[in-house]
């Protein structure tokens, strides 16, 4: 802490799997509890750190670092959420089973920042980019019984293979679920989210 030595922080996502964040700095010592606080930093923070004079580091950087810590922590949580969700679904889209991690997202059932929108696996769905966007835009919904419903307007539309096979063919299909019951989409959250889809479907 005295020398402000940059350190590497390993954040555990699940047993045997970590996200590495660096540089981090020790910013508080609690000898009674045998713990200490660290601040997460990023490239911007590091650049700022490198340019700062030692006297500036103390006051100005405390505010700057607090901001960086918040954003870096948020990013860390997002990366952890993605890793956990994709692993629960064996790195496949829950709808079309596409298994290319680079084309998959961890979609939120209840959006991040809303009540009940916590980054828990039971608030997530592993979806490919197309199905993620379609879900977010209410082009399709997922019932609390884990079935896909495609918006009526789209079902009536005739178009190329993406609409036909990528979207319309999903209608009525059951989604793939994680093996662990605890990691399956929360029925309560699906209910709330499906209600929004239903309203959007009615007004289209
Ligand atoms: Zn998909």
py3Dmol code that shows the C-alpha trace and the ligand (Angstrom):
import py3Dmol

protein = """\
ATOM      1  CA  UNK A   1       0.000   0.000   0.000  1.00  0.00           C
ATOM      2  CA  UNK A   2       2.831   2.415   0.872  1.00  0.00           C
ATOM      3  CA  UNK A   3       4.681   1.867  -2.391  1.00  0.00           C
ATOM      4  CA  UNK A   4       1.460   1.690  -4.503  1.00  0.00           C
ATOM      5  CA  UNK A   5       2.849  -1.349  -6.252  1.00  0.00           C
ATOM      6  CA  UNK A   6       0.537  -2.551  -9.038  1.00  0.00           C
ATOM      7  CA  UNK A   7      -0.703  -6.090  -8.376  1.00  0.00           C
ATOM      8  CA  UNK A   8      -2.648  -8.758 -10.280  1.00  0.00           C
ATOM      9  CA  UNK A   9      -6.102  -9.659  -8.936  1.00  0.00           C
ATOM     10  CA  UNK A  10      -7.649 -13.068  -9.663  1.00  0.00           C
ATOM     11  CA  UNK A  11     -11.433 -12.947  -9.367  1.00  0.00           C
ATOM     12  CA  UNK A  12     -13.018 -16.379  -8.981  1.00  0.00           C
ATOM     13  CA  UNK A  13     -15.981 -17.016 -11.298  1.00  0.00           C
ATOM     14  CA  UNK A  14     -16.379 -20.700 -10.466  1.00  0.00           C
ATOM     15  CA  UNK A  15     -14.107 -23.419  -9.119  1.00  0.00           C
ATOM     16  CA  UNK A  16     -10.914 -23.440 -11.170  1.00  0.00           C
ATOM     17  CA  UNK A  17     -11.880 -20.456 -13.299  1.00  0.00           C
ATOM     18  CA  UNK A  18     -10.743 -16.875 -12.762  1.00  0.00           C
ATOM     19  CA  UNK A  19     -10.838 -13.508 -14.457  1.00  0.00           C
ATOM     20  CA  UNK A  20      -7.578 -11.682 -14.118  1.00  0.00           C
ATOM     21  CA  UNK A  21      -7.644  -7.954 -13.539  1.00  0.00           C
ATOM     22  CA  UNK A  22      -4.614  -5.700 -13.393  1.00  0.00           C
ATOM     23  CA  UNK A  23      -3.270  -3.437 -12.241  1.00  0.00           C
ATOM     24  CA  UNK A  24      -4.909  -3.337  -8.820  1.00  0.00           C
ATOM     25  CA  UNK A  25      -3.677  -1.416  -5.803  1.00  0.00           C
ATOM     26  CA  UNK A  26      -3.962  -1.987  -2.084  1.00  0.00           C
ATOM     27  CA  UNK A  27      -5.835   1.013  -0.691  1.00  0.00           C
ATOM     28  CA  UNK A  28      -6.746   0.050   2.854  1.00  0.00           C
ATOM     29  CA  UNK A  29      -5.332  -2.227   5.506  1.00  0.00           C
ATOM     30  CA  UNK A  30      -7.493  -3.847   8.195  1.00  0.00           C
ATOM     31  CA  UNK A  31      -5.021  -5.767  10.354  1.00  0.00           C
ATOM     32  CA  UNK A  32      -7.675  -6.613  12.973  1.00  0.00           C
ATOM     33  CA  UNK A  33      -9.763  -8.487  10.410  1.00  0.00           C
ATOM     34  CA  UNK A  34      -6.686  -9.775   8.574  1.00  0.00           C
ATOM     35  CA  UNK A  35      -8.063  -8.271   5.351  1.00  0.00           C
ATOM     36  CA  UNK A  36      -7.237  -5.403   3.052  1.00  0.00           C
ATOM     37  CA  UNK A  37      -9.047  -3.420   0.373  1.00  0.00           C
ATOM     38  CA  UNK A  38      -7.967  -3.235  -3.223  1.00  0.00           C
ATOM     39  CA  UNK A  39      -8.832  -0.831  -5.994  1.00  0.00           C
ATOM     40  CA  UNK A  40      -9.297  -2.095  -9.505  1.00  0.00           C
ATOM     41  CA  UNK A  41      -7.765  -0.015 -12.225  1.00  0.00           C
ATOM     42  CA  UNK A  42      -7.618  -0.127 -16.017  1.00  0.00           C
ATOM     43  CA  UNK A  43      -5.462   1.194 -18.860  1.00  0.00           C
ATOM     44  CA  UNK A  44      -6.868   4.701 -18.473  1.00  0.00           C
ATOM     45  CA  UNK A  45      -6.166   4.567 -14.783  1.00  0.00           C
ATOM     46  CA  UNK A  46      -2.686   3.267 -15.401  1.00  0.00           C
ATOM     47  CA  UNK A  47      -1.938   6.028 -17.893  1.00  0.00           C
ATOM     48  CA  UNK A  48      -3.183   8.585 -15.425  1.00  0.00           C
ATOM     49  CA  UNK A  49      -1.113   6.946 -12.739  1.00  0.00           C
ATOM     50  CA  UNK A  50       2.024   7.059 -14.878  1.00  0.00           C
ATOM     51  CA  UNK A  51       1.553  10.753 -15.690  1.00  0.00           C
ATOM     52  CA  UNK A  52       0.723  11.887 -12.184  1.00  0.00           C
ATOM     53  CA  UNK A  53       3.203  13.399  -9.810  1.00  0.00           C
ATOM     54  CA  UNK A  54       3.549  11.636  -6.448  1.00  0.00           C
ATOM     55  CA  UNK A  55       1.833  14.507  -4.615  1.00  0.00           C
ATOM     56  CA  UNK A  56      -1.113  14.448  -7.038  1.00  0.00           C
ATOM     57  CA  UNK A  57      -1.560  10.744  -6.628  1.00  0.00           C
ATOM     58  CA  UNK A  58      -2.900  11.001  -3.139  1.00  0.00           C
ATOM     59  CA  UNK A  59      -5.878  13.349  -3.478  1.00  0.00           C
ATOM     60  CA  UNK A  60      -6.763  13.444  -7.163  1.00  0.00           C
ATOM     61  CA  UNK A  61      -6.219   9.798  -7.822  1.00  0.00           C
ATOM     62  CA  UNK A  62      -8.364   8.785  -4.881  1.00  0.00           C
ATOM     63  CA  UNK A  63     -11.434  10.218  -6.666  1.00  0.00           C
ATOM     64  CA  UNK A  64     -10.332   9.008 -10.075  1.00  0.00           C
ATOM     65  CA  UNK A  65      -9.583   5.520  -8.812  1.00  0.00           C
ATOM     66  CA  UNK A  66     -12.913   5.279  -7.035  1.00  0.00           C
ATOM     67  CA  UNK A  67     -14.644   5.910 -10.374  1.00  0.00           C
ATOM     68  CA  UNK A  68     -12.401   3.463 -12.203  1.00  0.00           C
ATOM     69  CA  UNK A  69     -12.962   0.886  -9.460  1.00  0.00           C
ATOM     70  CA  UNK A  70     -16.717   1.147  -9.920  1.00  0.00           C
ATOM     71  CA  UNK A  71     -16.576   0.743 -13.698  1.00  0.00           C
ATOM     72  CA  UNK A  72     -13.917  -1.979 -13.572  1.00  0.00           C
ATOM     73  CA  UNK A  73     -15.915  -3.885 -10.949  1.00  0.00           C
ATOM     74  CA  UNK A  74     -19.024  -3.628 -13.097  1.00  0.00           C
ATOM     75  CA  UNK A  75     -17.158  -4.949 -16.121  1.00  0.00           C
ATOM     76  CA  UNK A  76     -15.746  -7.769 -14.021  1.00  0.00           C
ATOM     77  CA  UNK A  77     -19.253  -8.732 -12.900  1.00  0.00           C
ATOM     78  CA  UNK A  78     -20.490  -8.660 -16.504  1.00  0.00           C
ATOM     79  CA  UNK A  79     -17.644 -10.898 -17.662  1.00  0.00           C
ATOM     80  CA  UNK A  80     -18.305 -13.254 -14.736  1.00  0.00           C
ATOM     81  CA  UNK A  81     -22.036 -13.337 -15.589  1.00  0.00           C
ATOM     82  CA  UNK A  82     -21.280 -14.228 -19.206  1.00  0.00           C
ATOM     83  CA  UNK A  83     -18.846 -16.979 -18.226  1.00  0.00           C
ATOM     84  CA  UNK A  84     -21.263 -18.548 -15.722  1.00  0.00           C
ATOM     85  CA  UNK A  85     -24.275 -18.401 -18.045  1.00  0.00           C
ATOM     86  CA  UNK A  86     -22.424 -19.823 -21.051  1.00  0.00           C
ATOM     87  CA  UNK A  87     -20.989 -22.630 -18.931  1.00  0.00           C
ATOM     88  CA  UNK A  88     -24.443 -23.497 -17.519  1.00  0.00           C
ATOM     89  CA  UNK A  89     -25.745 -23.893 -21.094  1.00  0.00           C
ATOM     90  CA  UNK A  90     -22.636 -25.808 -22.220  1.00  0.00           C
ATOM     91  CA  UNK A  91     -21.698 -22.919 -24.504  1.00  0.00           C
ATOM     92  CA  UNK A  92     -24.772 -23.250 -26.706  1.00  0.00           C
ATOM     93  CA  UNK A  93     -27.647 -21.014 -27.711  1.00  0.00           C
ATOM     94  CA  UNK A  94     -30.688 -22.127 -25.680  1.00  0.00           C
ATOM     95  CA  UNK A  95     -32.833 -21.777 -28.826  1.00  0.00           C
ATOM     96  CA  UNK A  96     -30.871 -22.930 -31.867  1.00  0.00           C
ATOM     97  CA  UNK A  97     -28.019 -24.801 -30.098  1.00  0.00           C
ATOM     98  CA  UNK A  98     -25.323 -22.831 -31.945  1.00  0.00           C
ATOM     99  CA  UNK A  99     -22.091 -23.628 -30.113  1.00  0.00           C
ATOM    100  CA  UNK A 100     -19.640 -20.890 -31.115  1.00  0.00           C
ATOM    101  CA  UNK A 101     -18.784 -18.871 -28.010  1.00  0.00           C
ATOM    102  CA  UNK A 102     -17.820 -15.841 -30.125  1.00  0.00           C
ATOM    103  CA  UNK A 103     -21.396 -15.724 -31.460  1.00  0.00           C
ATOM    104  CA  UNK A 104     -23.031 -16.189 -28.048  1.00  0.00           C
ATOM    105  CA  UNK A 105     -24.144 -13.681 -25.414  1.00  0.00           C
ATOM    106  CA  UNK A 106     -25.408 -13.987 -21.877  1.00  0.00           C
ATOM    107  CA  UNK A 107     -28.804 -12.299 -22.205  1.00  0.00           C
ATOM    108  CA  UNK A 108     -30.577 -10.880 -19.168  1.00  0.00           C
ATOM    109  CA  UNK A 109     -34.199 -11.976 -18.662  1.00  0.00           C
ATOM    110  CA  UNK A 110     -34.883  -8.932 -16.496  1.00  0.00           C
ATOM    111  CA  UNK A 111     -32.571  -6.142 -17.691  1.00  0.00           C
ATOM    112  CA  UNK A 112     -29.523  -5.195 -15.671  1.00  0.00           C
ATOM    113  CA  UNK A 113     -30.296  -2.317 -13.322  1.00  0.00           C
ATOM    114  CA  UNK A 114     -34.013  -3.131 -12.911  1.00  0.00           C
ATOM    115  CA  UNK A 115     -35.287  -4.693  -9.664  1.00  0.00           C
ATOM    116  CA  UNK A 116     -34.758  -8.455  -9.959  1.00  0.00           C
ATOM    117  CA  UNK A 117     -32.203  -7.840 -12.734  1.00  0.00           C
ATOM    118  CA  UNK A 118     -29.267  -9.269 -10.784  1.00  0.00           C
ATOM    119  CA  UNK A 119     -26.464 -10.941 -12.721  1.00  0.00           C
ATOM    120  CA  UNK A 120     -27.401 -14.434 -11.487  1.00  0.00           C
ATOM    121  CA  UNK A 121     -27.427 -17.419 -13.839  1.00  0.00           C
ATOM    122  CA  UNK A 122     -31.188 -17.821 -13.176  1.00  0.00           C
ATOM    123  CA  UNK A 123     -31.651 -14.339 -14.669  1.00  0.00           C
ATOM    124  CA  UNK A 124     -29.646 -15.289 -17.732  1.00  0.00           C
ATOM    125  CA  UNK A 125     -30.037 -17.128 -21.005  1.00  0.00           C
ATOM    126  CA  UNK A 126     -27.257 -18.206 -23.301  1.00  0.00           C
ATOM    127  CA  UNK A 127     -28.362 -16.907 -26.697  1.00  0.00           C
ATOM    128  CA  UNK A 128     -26.692 -16.386 -30.066  1.00  0.00           C
ATOM    129  CA  UNK A 129     -26.468 -12.777 -31.267  1.00  0.00           C
ATOM    130  CA  UNK A 130     -29.583 -13.011 -33.446  1.00  0.00           C
ATOM    131  CA  UNK A 131     -31.728 -14.668 -30.793  1.00  0.00           C
ATOM    132  CA  UNK A 132     -30.449 -12.273 -28.134  1.00  0.00           C
ATOM    133  CA  UNK A 133     -31.494  -9.255 -30.209  1.00  0.00           C
ATOM    134  CA  UNK A 134     -34.805 -10.915 -31.140  1.00  0.00           C
ATOM    135  CA  UNK A 135     -35.507 -11.624 -27.457  1.00  0.00           C
ATOM    136  CA  UNK A 136     -34.578  -8.092 -26.327  1.00  0.00           C
ATOM    137  CA  UNK A 137     -36.759  -6.569 -29.061  1.00  0.00           C
ATOM    138  CA  UNK A 138     -39.721  -8.873 -28.311  1.00  0.00           C
ATOM    139  CA  UNK A 139     -39.570 -10.503 -31.734  1.00  0.00           C
ATOM    140  CA  UNK A 140     -39.865 -13.663 -29.715  1.00  0.00           C
ATOM    141  CA  UNK A 141     -40.682 -14.475 -26.115  1.00  0.00           C
ATOM    142  CA  UNK A 142     -40.039 -17.369 -23.761  1.00  0.00           C
ATOM    143  CA  UNK A 143     -42.987 -18.623 -21.732  1.00  0.00           C
ATOM    144  CA  UNK A 144     -42.625 -19.529 -18.041  1.00  0.00           C
ATOM    145  CA  UNK A 145     -43.015 -23.115 -19.326  1.00  0.00           C
ATOM    146  CA  UNK A 146     -39.766 -22.681 -21.309  1.00  0.00           C
ATOM    147  CA  UNK A 147     -41.346 -22.541 -24.764  1.00  0.00           C
ATOM    148  CA  UNK A 148     -40.574 -20.088 -27.529  1.00  0.00           C
ATOM    149  CA  UNK A 149     -43.305 -17.884 -28.938  1.00  0.00           C
ATOM    150  CA  UNK A 150     -42.641 -15.868 -32.066  1.00  0.00           C
ATOM    151  CA  UNK A 151     -44.508 -12.637 -32.666  1.00  0.00           C
ATOM    152  CA  UNK A 152     -47.595 -13.196 -34.816  1.00  0.00           C
ATOM    153  CA  UNK A 153     -46.598 -10.483 -37.253  1.00  0.00           C
ATOM    154  CA  UNK A 154     -43.364 -12.371 -38.006  1.00  0.00           C
ATOM    155  CA  UNK A 155     -45.125 -15.706 -38.328  1.00  0.00           C
ATOM    156  CA  UNK A 156     -47.219 -14.214 -41.122  1.00  0.00           C
ATOM    157  CA  UNK A 157     -44.199 -12.783 -42.915  1.00  0.00           C
ATOM    158  CA  UNK A 158     -42.537 -14.608 -45.789  1.00  0.00           C
ATOM    159  CA  UNK A 159     -38.805 -14.025 -46.161  1.00  0.00           C
ATOM    160  CA  UNK A 160     -35.478 -15.786 -46.634  1.00  0.00           C
ATOM    161  CA  UNK A 161     -33.901 -18.640 -44.624  1.00  0.00           C
ATOM    162  CA  UNK A 162     -32.944 -16.533 -41.595  1.00  0.00           C
ATOM    163  CA  UNK A 163     -36.537 -15.618 -40.845  1.00  0.00           C
ATOM    164  CA  UNK A 164     -37.836 -19.032 -41.875  1.00  0.00           C
ATOM    165  CA  UNK A 165     -35.346 -21.322 -40.131  1.00  0.00           C
ATOM    166  CA  UNK A 166     -33.684 -18.916 -37.703  1.00  0.00           C
ATOM    167  CA  UNK A 167     -36.830 -17.414 -36.198  1.00  0.00           C
ATOM    168  CA  UNK A 168     -40.159 -18.835 -37.351  1.00  0.00           C
ATOM    169  CA  UNK A 169     -39.023 -22.462 -36.917  1.00  0.00           C
ATOM    170  CA  UNK A 170     -38.366 -21.719 -33.214  1.00  0.00           C
ATOM    171  CA  UNK A 171     -42.063 -21.118 -32.550  1.00  0.00           C
ATOM    172  CA  UNK A 172     -43.407 -23.638 -30.030  1.00  0.00           C
ATOM    173  CA  UNK A 173     -39.975 -25.205 -29.423  1.00  0.00           C
ATOM    174  CA  UNK A 174     -38.786 -25.917 -25.911  1.00  0.00           C
ATOM    175  CA  UNK A 175     -35.544 -24.158 -25.014  1.00  0.00           C
ATOM    176  CA  UNK A 176     -32.451 -26.048 -23.851  1.00  0.00           C
ATOM    177  CA  UNK A 177     -31.955 -25.786 -20.089  1.00  0.00           C
ATOM    178  CA  UNK A 178     -28.969 -26.064 -17.760  1.00  0.00           C
ATOM    179  CA  UNK A 179     -28.633 -29.445 -16.048  1.00  0.00           C
ATOM    180  CA  UNK A 180     -28.616 -27.824 -12.629  1.00  0.00           C
ATOM    181  CA  UNK A 181     -32.124 -26.800 -11.518  1.00  0.00           C
ATOM    182  CA  UNK A 182     -30.688 -23.884  -9.584  1.00  0.00           C
ATOM    183  CA  UNK A 183     -29.260 -22.423 -12.802  1.00  0.00           C
ATOM    184  CA  UNK A 184     -32.465 -22.699 -14.851  1.00  0.00           C
ATOM    185  CA  UNK A 185     -34.277 -19.485 -15.764  1.00  0.00           C
ATOM    186  CA  UNK A 186     -36.375 -18.258 -12.853  1.00  0.00           C
ATOM    187  CA  UNK A 187     -40.075 -18.827 -13.598  1.00  0.00           C
ATOM    188  CA  UNK A 188     -40.988 -15.611 -11.790  1.00  0.00           C
ATOM    189  CA  UNK A 189     -38.641 -13.596 -13.991  1.00  0.00           C
ATOM    190  CA  UNK A 190     -39.796 -15.362 -17.159  1.00  0.00           C
ATOM    191  CA  UNK A 191     -43.412 -14.579 -16.233  1.00  0.00           C
ATOM    192  CA  UNK A 192     -42.664 -10.873 -15.821  1.00  0.00           C
ATOM    193  CA  UNK A 193     -40.631 -10.770 -19.021  1.00  0.00           C
ATOM    194  CA  UNK A 194     -43.176 -12.781 -21.039  1.00  0.00           C
ATOM    195  CA  UNK A 195     -45.897 -10.335 -20.042  1.00  0.00           C
ATOM    196  CA  UNK A 196     -43.926  -7.575 -21.794  1.00  0.00           C
ATOM    197  CA  UNK A 197     -43.622  -9.764 -24.889  1.00  0.00           C
ATOM    198  CA  UNK A 198     -47.373 -10.449 -24.854  1.00  0.00           C
ATOM    199  CA  UNK A 199     -48.156  -6.727 -24.689  1.00  0.00           C
ATOM    200  CA  UNK A 200     -45.763  -6.024 -27.551  1.00  0.00           C
ATOM    201  CA  UNK A 201     -47.300  -8.891 -29.559  1.00  0.00           C
ATOM    202  CA  UNK A 202     -50.812  -7.533 -29.027  1.00  0.00           C
ATOM    203  CA  UNK A 203     -49.913  -4.022 -30.118  1.00  0.00           C
ATOM    204  CA  UNK A 204     -48.056  -5.080 -33.262  1.00  0.00           C
TER     205      UNK A 204
END
"""
ligand_1 = """\
1
ZN
Zn -29.610 -19.000 -31.482
"""
view = py3Dmol.view(width=600, height=400)
view.addModel(protein, "pdb")
view.setStyle({"model": 0}, {"cartoon": {"style": "trace"}})
view.addModel(ligand_1, "xyz")
view.setStyle({"model": 1}, {"stick": {}})
view.zoomTo()
view.show()
